[in-house]
Amino acid sequence: MIYNDSYLQYFFNRKMKSSARYIKLWAMMFFILLPAPSPAQNGSVLVAAASSMKFAFDELILKFKKENPDISIKVSYGSSGNFFSQIANGAPYDIFFSADMEYPQRLKSEGHGHSDHDVFPYAMGHIVLWLPHDAGMDAEQEKMRSLLNPAVIWLPHDAGMDAEREKIRSLLNPMTWKIAIANPRHAPYGRAAIEVLKALKVFERVQSRLVMGENVSQAAQFAHTRAAQASIIALSLALTSKMKSTGSFWEIPAEFYQPIDQGHLILKGSRNPSAADSLGRFIAGKRGQKILQRYGFSFPGGESP
């Protein structure tokens, strides 16, 4: 059979129209079957938080979620300096709770903060010298309850000395072979520990015995597992049941280190700045501050929010 050009053209056009109808039909079915966006994802907040906040944040997040059930919170803990580097390189966090004001302020000045939000203070941290009970030292029990003192040194019960009498001299004891602190290069609590040692004029004598944790939580873990015989850590960690049951602490006067004011920043790349702002306001507000005080924090400047 011989087909002329007009018949071939008609046949071709008919096939193309039929194919186009099938393509449109499949496209419609594809989009209909696609899953709808999840409300939990739309209301999720990715949080980067200093490790000293871990135990306080466990309670804070629980309270916040009860009041805001549609907002999902996921928290990562670590050193503030490491988070600073990650965020500066594009890590997709919504809000950053630092252990100081410097890191969030630098991120803001370098263009990594959300345009509608500034750095906001939410807590003031305090430090302690912690010694285990089996080290032969013990701190006075009433001093362990002084949660609002600007600084605290925590000593374990087994350290063999009374922290109030011996003060920082406990670090010079021959039994104290290793002293754990957070790495001062990227951990504000580590910098505060160095300031204390220098102010009390013992830094040169103990420098070779310092063991650096990646963050202040790891420094506490070193002492708790006896990888170190003492540690200068956050009061918030010394107040945990694990540390309280195995050691004691002594308060350090405020003049020995710079105030550990802590700030948070909503980040430029946040997918949910409104929910992140709600979380920040809750933690810096009166209800959040009551919880933070129980974990040894006070409000920056000593004032109520």
C-alpha positions in Angstrom: 0.0 0.0 0.0 1.3 3.4 -1.0 0.5 6.5 1.3 0.8 10.0 0.0 2.4 12.8 2.0 -0.9 14.3 3.2 -2.0 10.9 4.8 1.4 10.5 6.5 1.2 14.0 7.9 -2.4 13.3 9.2 -1.3 10.0 10.8 1.7 11.6 12.5 -0.3 14.5 13.9 -2.9 12.2 15.3 -0.2 10.1 17.1 1.4 13.2 18.5 -1.9 14.5 19.9 -2.6 11.1 21.5 0.9 11.0 23.1 0.4 14.5 24.4 -2.8 13.4 26.1 -1.1 10.5 27.8 1.7 12.7 29.0 -0.7 15.2 30.5 -2.7 12.4 32.2 0.5 10.8 33.7 1.7 14.2 34.9 -1.6 14.9 36.6 -1.5 11.5 38.3 2.1 12.1 39.4 1.4 15.4 41.2 -1.8 14.0 42.8 0.1 11.1 44.3 2.9 13.2 45.6 2.9 13.4 49.5 1.7 16.7 50.9 4.3 18.8 52.8 4.6 17.6 56.4 3.3 20.2 59.0 6.1 18.9 61.4 8.7 19.9 58.8 7.1 23.3 58.3 7.2 23.8 62.1 10.6 22.3 62.8 13.5 24.2 64.4 17.2 23.0 64.2 19.1 24.2 67.3 22.9 24.4 67.8 23.5 24.7 71.6 26.6 24.9 73.8 27.1 21.6 75.6 26.8 23.3 79.0 23.1 23.8 78.2 22.4 20.1 77.7 20.6 19.3 80.9 18.8 22.6 81.2 17.6 22.4 77.6 16.2 18.9 78.1 13.7 20.5 80.5 13.3 23.7 78.6 12.5 22.0 75.3 10.0 19.7 77.0 8.1 22.7 78.5 8.2 24.6 75.3 6.9 21.7 73.2 4.0 21.3 75.7 3.0 24.8 74.9 3.8 24.6 71.2 2.9 21.0 70.1 3.1 22.0 66.4 6.8 22.9 66.6 9.4 20.2 66.4 12.7 20.8 68.0 16.0 19.1 67.3 19.1 20.1 69.3 22.7 19.4 68.6 25.2 20.0 71.4 28.9 20.9 71.1 31.5 23.7 71.6 30.4 27.2 70.7 33.6 27.7 68.6 32.9 24.6 66.5 29.4 25.6 65.9 30.6 29.1 64.9 32.8 27.5 62.2 30.0 25.2 61.0 27.5 28.0 60.7 29.9 30.3 59.0 30.3 27.5 56.4 26.6 27.0 55.8 25.4 24.5 58.4 21.6 24.6 58.2 20.7 25.5 61.8 17.8 27.9 62.6 19.1 29.2 65.9 22.4 29.2 67.8 22.6 29.2 71.6 26.3 30.1 72.3 28.1 29.9 75.6 29.3 33.5 75.1 28.2 36.6 73.3 31.3 36.9 71.0 30.5 34.0 68.6 26.9 35.0 67.8 28.0 38.7 67.5 30.7 37.7 65.0 28.2 35.7 63.0 25.8 38.6 62.9 28.5 41.1 61.9 29.7 38.7 59.1 26.2 38.4 57.6 25.1 35.0 59.0 22.3 36.3 61.2 18.7 36.8 60.2 18.1 40.3 59.1 15.1 40.8 61.4 16.8 39.6 64.6 19.9 40.7 66.7 22.0 38.8 69.2 20.0 38.4 72.4 21.4 37.5 75.9 19.6 34.5 77.5 21.9 33.4 80.4 25.0 33.9 82.5 27.1 30.9 83.2 29.3 30.0 86.2 32.3 27.7 86.6 33.3 25.2 89.2 36.3 23.1 90.1 35.1 19.5 90.5 36.9 16.8 92.4 35.7 13.2 92.8 34.9 11.8 96.3 37.6 9.2 96.1 40.3 11.8 95.5 40.3 12.6 99.3 38.8 16.1 99.1 35.4 17.5 100.1 33.6 20.8 99.7 31.3 22.2 102.4 27.7 21.1 101.6 26.3 24.6 102.0 28.7 25.9 99.4 27.4 23.3 96.9 23.9 24.9 97.3 25.1 28.4 96.5 23.9 28.4 92.9 23.8 32.1 92.3 27.5 32.7 93.1 29.2 34.1 90.1 31.7 31.2 89.9 32.0 27.8 91.5 34.9 25.3 91.7 33.8 21.7 92.0 35.8 19.2 94.0 35.1 15.4 94.1 34.4 13.9 97.5 37.3 11.5 97.2 39.8 14.3 96.6 40.8 14.4 100.3 40.7 18.2 100.8 38.1 20.7 101.9 37.5 23.0 99.0 36.7 26.1 101.2 40.0 25.8 103.1 42.3 24.6 100.3 40.7 26.7 97.5 42.7 26.5 94.3 45.6 24.9 96.2 43.9 21.6 95.7 45.2 21.7 92.1 48.7 21.6 93.4 48.1 18.5 95.4 50.4 15.6 94.2 47.3 13.4 93.9 45.9 15.7 91.2 47.9 14.5 88.2 45.5 15.7 85.5 43.1 18.6 85.4 40.4 18.6 82.8 39.1 21.8 81.1 37.3 22.6 77.9 39.6 23.6 75.0 40.0 27.4 75.4 40.5 27.7 71.6 36.8 27.2 70.9 35.0 26.8 74.3 34.2 29.9 76.4 34.2 27.8 79.6 37.7 26.7 78.8 38.8 30.4 78.4 37.2 31.2 81.8 39.2 28.3 83.4 42.4 29.6 82.0 41.6 33.1 83.4 41.0 31.6 86.8 44.3 29.7 86.9 46.2 32.8 85.8 44.4 35.1 88.2 45.2 32.8 91.1 48.8 32.5 89.9 48.9 28.7 89.5 48.7 28.4 85.7 52.4 27.9 85.1 52.5 25.2 87.8 49.6 23.2 86.4 49.8 23.9 82.7 51.6 20.6 81.8 48.8 18.7 83.6 45.9 20.2 81.8 43.7 17.8 79.7 41.6 19.5 77.0 38.1 18.3 76.3 36.5 19.1 73.0 33.8 20.9 75.0 33.0 21.4 78.7 30.8 18.3 78.9 33.7 16.2 77.7 36.0 17.9 80.3 33.4 16.9 83.0 33.4 13.3 81.6 37.2 13.1 81.9 37.0 13.8 85.6 34.0 11.6 86.2 35.7 8.6 84.6 38.9 9.4 86.5 40.8 10.2 83.3 41.6 13.4 85.2 41.6 13.9 89.0 40.0 17.4 88.8 38.1 19.5 86.4 37.1 23.1 86.0 33.6 22.9 84.4 30.2 24.6 84.2 28.2 24.8 87.3 25.2 23.5 85.3 27.1 20.2 84.8 28.4 20.0 88.4 24.8 20.1 89.6 23.7 17.0 87.7 22.9 14.0 89.8 25.8 12.1 88.3 28.4 14.7 89.3 26.8 15.6 92.6 26.8 11.9 93.7 30.5 11.5 93.0 32.1 14.8 94.0 31.8 18.3 95.4 32.6 21.9 94.3 33.9 25.2 95.6 32.9 28.7 94.5 35.3 31.0 92.7 34.9 34.7 93.3 33.6 36.7 90.3 36.7 38.8 90.0 38.8 35.9 88.8 37.2 35.6 85.3 35.2 37.6 82.9 31.4 37.2 83.1 30.2 34.3 81.0 27.3 36.1 79.3 25.6 33.8 76.8 23.6 34.9 73.7 21.5 33.4 71.0 21.1 34.3 67.3 18.5 33.4 64.7 20.4 32.5 61.6 20.2 33.9 58.1 19.3 30.5 56.5 16.6 29.7 59.0 13.6 28.0 57.3 11.4 28.8 60.3 12.6 32.1 61.9 9.2 32.7 63.6 9.3 29.3 65.5 13.0 29.9 66.3 12.1 33.3 67.7 9.4 31.8 69.8 11.9 29.3 71.3 14.4 32.1 72.0 11.8 34.3 73.7 10.6 31.4 75.8 14.1 30.6 77.1 15.0 34.2 77.7 11.6 34.9 79.3 10.6 34.5 82.9 9.5 30.9 82.6 12.7 29.9 80.9 14.8 31.8 83.4 13.2 30.0 86.3 14.3 26.7 84.8 17.8 28.0 84.0 18.3 29.2 87.5 17.7 25.7 88.8 20.6 24.6 86.7 23.0 27.2 88.0 22.5 29.9 85.4 21.6 33.5 86.1 20.4 36.3 83.8 23.1 38.4 82.2 23.9 41.5 84.3 22.1 39.9 87.3 18.8 41.5 86.2 15.5 39.7 85.8 14.1 39.3 82.3 
